Amino acid sequence: MIDINHQNKEYGKVALKKFLEFFNYKYPKGKLYTSVEIDNELVINLYKNQGFKKKEYFEYTMGKITYKEFRMIKEEW
């Protein structure tokens, strides 16, 4: 997550790319999963642009809030 005061400066994109480089170096044949809220198109597109694909939809409740998310996976490097 990027602080609201520092969004739209491509920090998230750079951080994700650096993490993916590290992950691929450490686990070259590994699969990587993440999740994102279903209405967060900006982040969904960020993940898609880095090779993630939507895998499944799921919901969970914490307290009185129900969250709706997509699980996404990156299998190809």
Legacy VTK file of the C-alpha trace (Angstrom):
# vtk DataFile Version 3.0
C-alpha trace
ASCII
DATASET POLYDATA
POINTS 77 float
0.000 0.000 0.000
1.161 3.485 -0.829
0.264 6.374 1.478
-2.461 8.597 0.022
-0.022 11.550 -0.039
2.328 9.639 -2.335
-0.077 7.965 -4.743
-0.015 8.567 -8.504
3.778 8.948 -8.476
4.407 5.388 -9.762
5.954 4.267 -6.456
3.645 1.241 -6.367
4.599 0.255 -9.901
8.321 0.525 -9.150
7.968 -1.327 -5.837
6.002 -4.146 -7.492
8.575 -4.519 -10.272
11.436 -4.675 -7.746
9.581 -7.245 -5.657
8.846 -9.366 -8.738
12.525 -9.275 -9.711
13.469 -10.453 -6.209
10.784 -13.151 -6.146
11.771 -14.456 -9.583
15.440 -14.579 -8.544
14.634 -16.416 -5.310
11.885 -18.698 -6.691
12.314 -18.858 -10.483
9.554 -21.416 -10.995
7.292 -20.246 -8.199
3.721 -19.090 -8.450
2.818 -15.810 -6.813
-0.647 -15.020 -5.482
-2.130 -11.708 -4.404
-5.591 -10.306 -3.877
-7.273 -7.012 -4.654
-10.681 -5.519 -3.928
-13.004 -6.066 -6.884
-13.639 -2.352 -7.420
-9.959 -1.327 -7.402
-9.455 -1.194 -11.167
-6.219 0.775 -10.854
-4.496 -1.982 -8.889
-6.124 -4.767 -10.905
-4.624 -3.209 -14.034
-1.261 -2.736 -12.313
-1.153 -6.461 -11.522
-2.413 -7.436 -14.992
0.323 -5.324 -16.598
2.876 -7.333 -14.623
1.497 -10.681 -15.771
-1.050 -11.521 -13.072
-4.366 -13.109 -14.046
-7.634 -13.148 -12.137
-8.049 -16.553 -10.536
-11.175 -16.427 -8.386
-13.554 -14.205 -6.467
-13.956 -14.485 -2.705
-15.537 -12.665 0.229
-14.701 -12.445 3.901
-16.045 -10.481 6.837
-14.056 -8.719 9.526
-16.138 -7.128 12.226
-19.134 -5.668 10.439
-17.407 -5.144 7.080
-17.593 -7.630 4.213
-14.701 -7.457 1.755
-15.011 -8.651 -1.843
-11.792 -9.484 -3.630
-10.228 -11.200 -6.584
-7.343 -13.595 -6.032
-4.773 -13.103 -8.765
-1.852 -15.302 -9.782
1.409 -14.868 -11.650
2.684 -18.177 -13.018
4.843 -17.181 -15.963
8.079 -15.258 -15.754
LINES 1 78
77 0 1 2 3 4 5 6 7 8 9 10 11 12 13 14 15 16 17 18 19 20 21 22 23 24 25 26 27 28 29 30 31 32 33 34 35 36 37 38 39 40 41 42 43 44 45 46 47 48 49 50 51 52 53 54 55 56 57 58 59 60 61 62 63 64 65 66 67 68 69 70 71 72 73 74 75 76
